[in-house]
């Protein structure tokens, strides 16, 4: 039961962070493109690579903390369901250019962030 508590607490932290960051980016860049969602997904992709490498390869993060960070915090923080909804909304509106750009940018930047996160973690501890 204690793991479930920590995962739920981490989810609350991640959700709060997502809400704050998405609102800030929306105020900064406006609603023409879902920059907040994109940034959150890129940051989450980077962070989960770091957490998982440090936990599973370098054995520097205990299993409960790994679950708290990866499943809880990052599960609450990343926004693929929002990404899906926003993309479908653009496509329903006939705004195919923005919809396809959102898919391409999200997939490519999140893959790149995941690779960067793994390289960063390996640079920290090897592996």
C-alpha angles and dihedrals in degrees: 000000000000092000090054090052093052092046091051092047090049090050090055091051092048093047092050091049091049092051093050096045095044091050092048093050091046091054091045101045105018132230101290092102130013094251092153093057091045093050092047092051092048093048091045092050090052094045097048090052090052093046095046094047093047090047104040106026104028095030090220097128121061118234095252092049090047090054091045092052101036102034099026111032099026093036088057093040104049117076113204091141089055090046090054094048094047093047093049090048091055091048093047089052089052092246093135095159093060093040094052092042089053092052094046095044093046095048096043098041094044091050090048091048090050091052090047091049092052092047090048092051092046089050089054099048108003127238 
